[in-house]
Amino acid sequence: MQFNNTIPPEKEKRWTAFLNGEPDISDISNLEAEKMDDFTSVWESAGTNFSYSSANSDQAWLNLQKEISKSDKKLKISIFKSPVFKYAAMIVMVLGIGVAAFELFQKPEKQLVALSQMTVVETEVHPLNIKIITLPDGSTVKMNASTRIEYPEHFAADVRRVKLSGEAFFQVTRDPSHPFIIDTQNASVEVLGTSFNVSAYPQAGVVEVNVETGKVKLTQHSEGKAVIKSAILPAGERGWIKVADGEIFQEEMLATNYSSWITKKIVFQRTPLAEAFVVLENTYHVNIKMENSEIGRIPYTVNFANSNLDDIIEVIARTHKLKVTRSGDEIVFAKK
């Protein structure tokens, strides 16, 4: 084996001294430039004389270790000082870089997808309009206030996966060979093609799914749990997970006002005001408080359709003879 490019003997001596920690003081000012030249020569030589397929690095290391393990101490020192050892070390480094690059480019697409740029969309606390985005597969997502969604620029080869914090309505393009998975902080939702609403605000303590069409699998996150619980939700059903204990519940009907934040249609049928206020908070992005807990137990029946929040508050106060005060986004109900 011969190098196409050779290194002059005088440089070879200085490099040997340098690698042994004994640089020639008179040449120290030019050492950095010479190092770069020599490394370039080794790199070019390795690139034209070696290939990943032909190199037997295992046998080379065995031969090297056999020489090093000889009992003669002087022989060990001479090996480490030898230019052959120096160039062998450089060539092993070059081959190592080549092997690493080879392994990287041989990785399957589903592993390389992690390198794909992630897109993050966040909505405001008080959005003027509902934010609608289109995912790489054509699925659409309507986002409620204070919601964050994260998805890759290109989905993986075997699965479509997004992350959600907040509330969103999904219309997923059907593709049975590529399941669509939504990861939230405490649960995951898996579908093939359907339309459904996911509410997963971290502070709410509940992850709730209402399925309009298709079928959805709701699964609690498995960290630290011996048994992973899940529920299959067909169209017209809802399911929810209580974050505190991981319990999953299922009901053969949709939540009455699960889409009120989109439609602005609200229905209360003997609904306790405490629950009614939660719906209003989620629909109009306000904070409603009660000075007396008894107010929250008052049942309330009414239908609203595209009504102004101020009008709704006034109707509730007048109907139940309550006093209401408002300061910015905070509304307080009290008994007169």
Secondary structure, DSSP 8 states (H G I E B T S, - for coil): ---SS---HHHHHHHHHHHTT---GGGGGGHHHHHHHHHHHHHHHHHHH--TTT--HHHHHHHHHHHHT-S-HHHHHHHHHSHHHHHHHHHHHHHHHHHHHHHHHTS-HHHHGGGS-EEEEE--SS-SS-EEEE-TTS-EEEE-TT-EEEEESS--SS-EEEEEEEEEEEE----TTS-EEEE-SSEEEEESS-EEEEEE-GGGSEEEEEEEESEEEEEE--TT-SS--EEEEETT-EEEEETTT--EEEESS--TTTTHHHH-EEEEEEEEHHHHHHHHHHHHT-EEEESSHHHHT-EEEEEEES--HHHHHHHHHHHTTEEEEEETTEEEEEE-
